[in-house]
Amino acid sequence: MIKKILHTLITKILYSLLGFLIIILISQNLGAIGKGEQALFLLNMVLLLLFATLIGNSTLIYLTPRYKFSHLFFPSLLWIISSLILVFLIWYFLSLQFPKITIKHQIELLIITFFASITEINAFILIGKEKIRQANNLKLISQIILFLILLSLSLFGAFTKSYQYVIALLLGYSISFIYGIYLLKEEYFNLTIPTKKEFKEMFKELFRLGAVKQIGSLAQQLNSRFSFFLISFYVGKGALGVFSNSISLSEFVLMFGTSLALVQYSRLSNSQDKNYANKLTLSMTKLNLIFTFVSLCVLSFLPASFYTLLFGQEFAQVKPLIQYLFLGILLLSISSTFTQYFASKGNFKISATASVLSLAITIVLGLVLIPRYGIIGAALTTVASYTLSFAVEYYYFKKWTNTKLKDFLISKQDLRDFKTLINLNKH
C-alpha cells in the first residue's frame, strides 16, 4: 500500500507544482485582474462539474467493487448529458433577456465540463479497482497539457488574454477524456446496455449515494470559493486575484493529506475489517497532521519578497493571507481522513452535513466581514468555515470509533505500524 501512497503523493506533488507554475504564468502575464478572471472561470467550471457528476462522482469508488461497469456508466452518462443540456437551455433563455450574457463562452464551459466529467468517472472507476497509478496518470495529463500550452504562449510573448487559458483547458481535458477511455478499453469494449429494471435500480442507488455526497462537495466548494464572488463584487477582480493565489498556495500543502485519503478510501472500500479501518485512519491522520503543519510553517515564514518575485508586485498581500489561513487549512487537511473513512462505509451524510453547516457560516460571515475588511475578512471567514467542518466530522469520527483525544497523539507504536504497512506492501 505504501507504494500506492507514494505514487499518489508524487502525482499530487507534480499536479500541484504544475498548478503552482500555471498560477505564476497567469499572474505574471495577465496581472491580478486577469488572475481574478481565470479564478472565476475555474470556479464556474468546478461548480458545474459538481452538478454534472451528481451521480457519477467518488461514490463510484465505493460501488465499483460491487457492480458491473456498464451498470455504473450508463446512468452516470445520462445524467451528465441531461444536466448539461438543462444548463445550456437556462443560459440560452437568460441570454434572450440579458444581452450581456454570451452563449459562446458558456458553450465552451459546457464542453470542457463534459470532457472533465467523463474523465472523473474513469478516474473513480480506476480507483475503485485499486488501479491507483493509472488513475493518478489520468488526473495528471490534463494539467501537463495546460501547462505546456501556457508556457509556450508565454515564451513567445503571446499569452495576453484569459481566454487563451480557456482554450488550453479545453485541449487538456479533451486529451484526458481520450486517455481515460484507453485505460478502461476492456470495460468500454464490453459495454452492454442494462435492462430497464437494472438501469432504474442502479440510477436510484447512484442518486441515493451520489446526491448526498455531491451536495456535501458542492457546499465544500462554496465554503472555500463563495468568498470569491463576494470579493469580486465588493473589492474587485484584482483583490480576487491576490486572494485566489493565497488560497491556492495554502491548499498546495493539502496534497499529502489528499494522497493519503485517496489510497485510504480505495483500501477501506475493499475491506470489511472495522478495527483495521479505525487503526489505518488514525495513523494516516497523524502523518497528515505532521506534514501539513510543517508545510504551512514554511509558507508562513517565507519573506513577502518571495511572493512578489513569483507573482509580481500586485501580490504583496499573499504572505499575511497565508498566515491568516494557517489554522483553517490545517484543520481541513485533518478532516480529509475523516471524510474518506465515512465514505468507505457508504455514509456521505456526515461530511455533507458538515459542509452545509460550514457554508451557512461562510455566507453569514462573508457578507459581514468582506465588505468591511476585504480579503482579510475573506480569510477569517474561510478559517471559521473550515473549523466548523472539522469539529462536526471529528465529533462523529470519535463517536463511531470510540476513540479519545489522546489516541491522536503520535507514539512509538505509530512508527511501528507505519513500518508494518511498508512490510505488508512487499508481500
C-alpha positions as CSV (number, residue, x, y, z in Angstrom):
1,M,0.0,0.0,0.0
2,I,2.9,2.4,0.7
3,K,3.8,2.3,-3.0
4,K,0.3,3.5,-3.9
5,I,0.6,6.3,-1.3
6,L,4.0,7.4,-2.6
7,H,2.9,7.3,-6.2
8,T,-0.2,9.2,-5.4
9,L,1.8,11.7,-3.4
10,I,4.3,12.1,-6.2
11,T,1.5,12.7,-8.6
12,K,-0.1,15.2,-6.3
13,I,3.2,17.0,-6.0
14,L,3.6,17.1,-9.8
15,Y,0.0,18.2,-10.2
16,S,0.3,20.9,-7.5
17,L,3.7,22.0,-8.9
18,L,2.3,22.4,-12.3
19,G,-0.7,24.2,-10.9
20,F,1.7,26.5,-9.0
21,L,3.6,27.2,-12.2
22,I,0.3,27.9,-14.0
23,I,-0.6,30.4,-11.3
24,I,2.8,32.1,-11.8
25,L,2.4,32.2,-15.6
26,I,-1.2,33.7,-15.3
27,S,-0.2,36.2,-12.7
28,Q,3.0,37.4,-14.5
29,N,1.3,37.6,-17.9
30,L,-2.2,38.8,-17.0
31,G,-1.8,40.5,-13.7
32,A,-4.1,40.5,-10.7
33,I,-7.2,41.3,-12.8
34,G,-6.5,38.5,-15.3
35,K,-5.8,36.1,-12.5
36,G,-9.2,37.1,-11.0
37,E,-11.0,36.4,-14.2
38,Q,-9.3,33.0,-14.5
39,A,-10.2,32.1,-10.9
40,L,-13.9,32.9,-11.6
41,F,-14.0,30.8,-14.8
42,L,-12.3,27.9,-13.0
43,L,-14.8,28.2,-10.1
44,N,-17.7,28.2,-12.5
45,M,-16.3,25.0,-14.1
46,V,-15.8,23.3,-10.8
47,L,-19.4,24.1,-9.7
48,L,-20.8,22.9,-13.0
49,L,-18.7,19.8,-12.8
50,L,-20.2,19.0,-9.4
51,F,-23.7,19.3,-10.8
52,A,-22.9,17.2,-13.9
53,T,-21.4,14.4,-11.7
54,L,-24.2,14.4,-9.2
55,I,-24.5,10.6,-9.6
56,G,-21.1,9.9,-11.2
57,N,-18.8,11.1,-8.5
58,S,-16.4,9.5,-6.0
59,T,-19.2,7.2,-4.8
60,L,-18.2,5.1,-7.8
61,I,-15.1,4.1,-5.8
62,Y,-17.3,2.5,-3.3
63,L,-19.7,1.0,-5.9
64,T,-17.1,-0.3,-8.4
65,P,-16.2,-3.5,-6.5
66,R,-19.9,-4.2,-6.1
67,Y,-21.4,-3.6,-9.6
68,K,-20.7,-4.0,-13.3
69,F,-19.0,-1.2,-15.2
70,S,-21.9,-0.9,-17.6
71,H,-24.5,-0.6,-14.8
72,L,-22.5,2.4,-13.4
73,F,-21.5,4.1,-16.6
74,F,-24.8,4.5,-18.5
75,P,-26.8,6.2,-15.6
76,S,-23.8,8.5,-15.0
77,L,-23.5,9.3,-18.7
78,L,-27.3,10.0,-19.0
79,W,-27.2,12.4,-16.0
80,I,-24.1,14.3,-17.4
81,I,-25.7,14.9,-20.8
82,S,-29.1,15.8,-19.4
83,S,-27.8,18.2,-16.8
84,L,-25.5,20.0,-19.3
85,I,-28.4,20.3,-21.8
86,L,-30.6,21.8,-19.0
87,V,-27.9,24.3,-18.0
88,F,-27.5,25.3,-21.7
89,L,-31.2,25.9,-22.1
90,I,-31.3,28.0,-18.9
91,W,-28.3,30.1,-20.2
92,Y,-29.9,30.4,-23.6
93,F,-33.2,31.8,-22.3
94,L,-31.3,34.1,-19.9
95,S,-29.3,35.5,-22.9
96,L,-32.5,36.5,-24.6
97,Q,-33.5,38.6,-21.5
98,F,-30.0,39.8,-20.7
99,P,-27.9,40.5,-23.8
100,K,-24.7,40.8,-21.8
101,I,-24.8,37.0,-21.2
102,T,-22.9,35.5,-24.1
103,I,-23.7,31.9,-25.2
104,K,-20.3,31.4,-26.9
105,H,-18.3,31.3,-23.7
106,Q,-20.9,29.2,-22.0
107,I,-20.8,26.5,-24.7
108,E,-17.0,26.3,-24.2
109,L,-17.6,25.9,-20.5
110,L,-20.1,23.1,-21.1
111,I,-17.8,21.2,-23.5
112,I,-14.9,21.4,-21.0
113,T,-17.2,20.2,-18.3
114,F,-18.4,17.2,-20.4
115,F,-14.8,16.1,-21.0
116,A,-13.9,16.6,-17.4
117,S,-17.0,14.7,-16.2
118,I,-16.2,11.6,-18.2
119,T,-12.6,11.9,-17.0
120,E,-13.8,12.0,-13.4
121,I,-15.9,8.8,-13.9
122,N,-13.0,7.0,-15.5
123,A,-10.6,8.0,-12.7
124,F,-13.0,6.9,-9.9
125,I,-13.6,3.6,-11.6
126,L,-9.9,3.0,-11.8
127,I,-9.5,3.9,-8.1
128,G,-12.4,1.5,-7.2
129,K,-10.4,-1.2,-9.0
130,E,-7.4,-0.2,-6.9
131,K,-5.6,0.9,-10.1
132,I,-4.2,4.0,-8.3
133,R,-1.3,4.5,-10.6
134,Q,-3.4,4.7,-13.7
135,A,-5.9,7.0,-12.0
136,N,-3.1,9.3,-11.0
137,N,-1.7,9.4,-14.5
138,L,-5.2,10.2,-15.9
139,K,-5.6,13.1,-13.4
140,L,-2.2,14.5,-14.3
141,I,-2.4,14.6,-18.1
142,S,-4.8,17.5,-18.4
143,Q,-2.6,19.6,-16.1
144,I,0.5,18.8,-18.1
145,I,-1.1,19.8,-21.4
146,L,-2.5,23.0,-19.9
147,F,0.9,24.0,-18.5
148,L,2.8,23.2,-21.8
149,I,0.4,25.4,-23.8
150,L,0.5,28.3,-21.4
151,L,4.3,28.1,-21.1
152,S,4.7,28.1,-24.9
153,L,2.5,31.1,-25.3
154,S,4.4,32.9,-22.5
155,L,7.8,32.1,-24.1
156,F,6.6,33.7,-27.4
157,G,5.0,36.7,-25.6
158,A,1.6,35.6,-26.8
159,F,-0.1,35.0,-23.5
160,T,-2.1,38.2,-23.3
161,K,-5.8,37.1,-22.6
162,S,-7.5,35.0,-20.1
163,Y,-9.5,33.4,-23.0
164,Q,-6.3,31.6,-24.0
165,Y,-6.4,29.8,-20.7
166,V,-9.9,28.5,-21.6
167,I,-8.7,27.1,-24.9
168,A,-5.7,25.4,-23.3
169,L,-8.0,24.0,-20.6
170,L,-10.3,22.6,-23.4
171,L,-7.4,20.9,-25.1
172,G,-6.1,19.4,-21.8
173,Y,-9.4,17.8,-20.9
174,S,-10.2,16.6,-24.4
175,I,-6.9,14.6,-24.3
176,S,-7.5,13.3,-20.8
177,F,-11.0,12.2,-22.0
178,I,-9.5,10.1,-24.8
179,Y,-6.8,8.7,-22.5
180,G,-9.3,7.7,-19.8
181,I,-11.3,5.6,-22.4
182,Y,-8.0,3.9,-23.4
183,L,-7.1,3.0,-19.9
184,L,-10.6,1.3,-19.5
185,K,-10.7,0.0,-23.0
186,E,-11.7,-3.5,-21.9
187,E,-14.6,-2.2,-20.0
188,Y,-15.7,0.1,-22.8
189,F,-15.3,-2.6,-25.4
190,N,-17.5,-4.9,-23.4
191,L,-20.2,-2.3,-22.6
192,T,-23.7,-3.8,-22.5
193,I,-26.8,-1.7,-22.1
194,P,-28.5,-2.7,-18.8
195,T,-32.1,-3.7,-18.8
196,K,-34.7,-1.1,-17.9
197,K,-35.1,-2.6,-14.4
198,E,-31.3,-2.7,-13.8
199,F,-30.9,0.8,-15.1
200,K,-33.7,2.1,-12.9
201,E,-32.4,0.4,-9.8
202,M,-28.8,1.5,-10.4
203,F,-29.9,5.1,-11.1
204,K,-31.7,5.2,-7.8
205,E,-28.7,3.8,-5.9
206,L,-26.3,6.2,-7.6
207,F,-28.6,9.1,-6.9
208,R,-29.2,8.0,-3.3
209,L,-25.5,7.9,-2.5
210,G,-24.2,10.4,-5.1
211,A,-26.7,13.2,-4.4
212,V,-25.9,13.3,-0.7
213,K,-22.2,13.2,-1.4
214,Q,-22.3,15.8,-4.1
215,I,-24.4,18.2,-2.0
216,G,-21.6,18.0,0.5
217,S,-19.0,18.5,-2.2
218,L,-20.9,21.5,-3.6
219,A,-21.2,23.0,-0.2
220,Q,-17.5,22.4,0.5
221,Q,-16.5,24.1,-2.8
222,L,-18.7,27.0,-1.9
223,N,-17.2,27.1,1.5
224,S,-13.8,27.9,0.0
225,R,-15.0,29.8,-3.0
226,F,-18.1,31.7,-2.1
227,S,-15.8,34.4,-0.9
228,F,-14.6,34.7,-4.5
229,F,-17.9,36.1,-5.6
230,L,-18.1,38.5,-2.7
231,I,-14.6,39.7,-3.2
232,S,-15.2,40.3,-6.9
233,F,-18.4,42.2,-6.1
234,Y,-17.2,44.3,-3.1
235,V,-13.5,44.7,-3.6
236,G,-12.7,43.9,-7.3
237,K,-11.1,41.3,-9.5
238,G,-7.6,42.5,-8.6
239,A,-8.1,41.7,-5.0
240,L,-9.7,38.4,-6.0
241,G,-6.5,37.5,-7.9
242,V,-4.4,38.1,-4.8
243,F,-6.8,36.1,-2.6
244,S,-7.1,33.2,-5.0
245,N,-3.3,32.8,-5.2
246,S,-3.2,32.7,-1.4
247,I,-5.8,30.0,-1.2
248,S,-4.1,28.0,-4.0
249,L,-0.7,28.2,-2.1
250,S,-2.3,27.3,1.2
251,E,-4.1,24.3,-0.4
252,F,-0.9,23.2,-2.0
253,V,0.0,21.6,1.3
254,L,-3.1,19.5,1.2
255,M,-1.6,17.3,-1.4
256,F,-0.1,14.9,1.1
257,G,-3.3,14.6,3.0
258,T,-5.4,14.0,-0.1
259,S,-2.9,11.4,-1.3
260,L,-3.3,9.5,1.9
261,A,-7.0,9.9,1.9
262,L,-7.4,8.7,-1.7
263,V,-5.5,5.4,-1.0
264,Q,-7.3,5.1,2.3
265,Y,-10.7,5.3,0.6
266,S,-9.7,2.8,-2.0
267,R,-8.3,0.3,0.5
268,L,-11.2,0.6,3.1
269,S,-13.9,0.3,0.3
270,N,-12.4,-3.1,-0.3
271,S,-12.2,-4.1,3.4
272,Q,-14.8,-5.1,6.0
273,D,-12.4,-5.1,8.9
274,K,-13.6,-2.4,11.3
275,N,-10.6,-2.4,13.6
276,Y,-8.2,-2.2,10.6
277,A,-10.2,0.8,9.3
278,N,-10.1,2.6,12.6
279,K,-6.4,2.0,13.0
280,L,-5.5,3.0,9.5
281,T,-7.5,6.2,9.7
282,L,-5.8,7.2,12.9
283,S,-2.3,6.5,11.5
284,M,-3.0,8.5,8.4
285,T,-4.5,11.4,10.4
286,K,-1.3,11.7,12.4
287,L,1.0,11.6,9.4
288,N,-1.2,14.1,7.7
289,L,-1.1,16.5,10.7
290,I,2.7,16.4,10.8
291,F,3.3,17.1,7.1
292,T,0.6,19.8,6.8
293,F,1.8,21.7,9.9
294,V,5.4,21.8,8.7
295,S,4.5,22.8,5.2
296,L,2.3,25.6,6.4
297,C,5.1,26.9,8.7
298,V,7.4,27.1,5.7
299,L,4.9,29.1,3.6
300,S,4.2,31.4,6.6
301,F,7.8,32.2,7.2
302,L,8.9,32.9,3.7
303,P,9.6,36.6,3.1
304,A,7.0,38.7,1.3
305,S,9.6,39.5,-1.4
306,F,9.5,35.8,-2.4
307,Y,5.8,36.0,-3.3
308,T,6.2,39.3,-5.2
309,L,9.1,37.8,-7.1
310,L,6.9,34.9,-8.1
311,F,3.7,36.7,-9.0
312,G,4.5,40.4,-9.3
313,Q,4.3,43.5,-7.1
314,E,0.5,43.4,-7.0
315,F,0.6,40.2,-4.9
316,A,2.4,41.6,-1.8
317,Q,-0.5,40.6,0.5
318,V,-0.2,36.9,-0.2
319,K,2.1,36.2,2.8
320,P,-0.2,37.7,5.5
321,L,-3.2,36.0,4.0
322,I,-1.5,32.6,4.2
323,Q,-0.8,33.3,7.9
324,Y,-4.4,34.1,8.5
325,L,-5.4,30.9,6.7
326,F,-3.0,28.7,8.6
327,L,-5.4,27.1,11.2
328,G,-8.2,26.6,8.7
329,I,-6.1,24.8,6.2
330,L,-4.5,22.6,8.9
331,L,-8.0,21.5,10.2
332,L,-9.3,21.0,6.6
333,S,-6.3,18.7,5.9
334,I,-7.0,16.6,9.0
335,S,-10.7,16.4,8.1
336,S,-9.9,14.7,4.8
337,T,-9.1,11.4,6.5
338,F,-12.4,11.5,8.5
339,T,-14.3,12.2,5.3
340,Q,-12.8,9.2,3.5
341,Y,-13.4,7.0,6.5
342,F,-17.1,7.8,6.4
343,A,-17.2,7.4,2.6
344,S,-15.6,4.0,2.7
345,K,-18.6,2.9,4.9
346,G,-21.0,4.2,2.4
347,N,-22.0,7.1,4.7
348,F,-21.8,10.5,2.9
349,K,-24.4,12.3,5.1
350,I,-21.9,13.3,7.9
351,S,-19.5,15.1,5.6
352,A,-22.3,16.6,3.6
353,T,-23.9,17.9,6.9
354,A,-20.6,19.4,8.0
355,S,-20.1,21.1,4.6
356,V,-23.7,22.6,4.6
357,L,-23.3,23.9,8.1
358,S,-20.0,25.4,7.2
359,L,-21.4,27.0,4.1
360,A,-24.0,28.8,6.3
361,I,-21.2,30.2,8.3
362,T,-19.4,31.3,5.1
363,I,-22.4,33.1,3.8
364,V,-23.2,34.9,7.1
365,L,-19.6,35.9,8.0
366,G,-18.7,36.6,4.3
367,L,-21.5,39.2,4.0
368,V,-20.4,40.8,7.2
369,L,-16.6,40.7,7.1
370,I,-15.7,41.0,3.4
371,P,-17.5,44.4,2.8
372,R,-15.7,45.8,5.9
373,Y,-12.3,44.1,5.8
374,G,-11.8,43.0,2.2
375,I,-9.6,39.9,1.6
376,I,-8.6,39.7,5.3
377,G,-12.3,39.3,6.1
378,A,-12.5,36.6,3.5
379,A,-9.6,34.8,5.1
380,L,-11.2,34.9,8.5
381,T,-14.4,33.7,7.0
382,T,-12.6,30.7,5.4
383,V,-11.0,29.8,8.7
384,A,-14.2,29.8,10.6
385,S,-15.9,27.7,8.0
386,Y,-13.1,25.1,7.9
387,T,-13.0,25.0,11.7
388,L,-16.8,24.2,12.0
389,S,-16.5,21.5,9.3
390,F,-13.6,19.9,11.2
391,A,-15.5,20.0,14.5
392,V,-18.5,18.2,13.1
393,E,-16.5,15.4,11.4
394,Y,-14.2,15.0,14.4
395,Y,-17.2,14.6,16.7
396,Y,-18.8,11.8,14.6
397,F,-15.5,10.0,14.0
398,K,-14.9,9.8,17.8
399,K,-18.5,8.6,18.2
400,W,-18.2,5.9,15.5
401,T,-14.8,4.6,16.5
402,N,-14.9,5.2,20.3
403,T,-11.5,7.0,20.1
404,K,-10.3,9.5,22.6
405,L,-8.3,12.7,22.1
406,K,-5.2,11.0,23.4
407,D,-5.4,8.4,20.6
408,F,-4.5,11.2,18.2
409,L,-1.1,11.8,19.9
410,I,1.8,10.4,18.0
411,S,3.6,7.5,19.7
412,K,6.3,4.9,19.0
413,Q,3.6,2.4,18.2
414,D,2.5,4.6,15.3
415,L,6.0,4.4,13.8
416,R,6.0,0.7,14.2
417,D,2.6,0.5,12.5
418,F,3.9,2.5,9.6
419,K,6.8,0.1,9.2
420,T,4.2,-2.7,9.2
421,L,2.4,-1.1,6.3
422,I,5.6,-1.0,4.4
423,N,6.4,-4.6,5.1
424,L,2.8,-5.7,4.1
425,N,3.2,-3.9,0.8
426,K,6.3,-6.0,0.0
427,H,4.3,-9.3,0.1
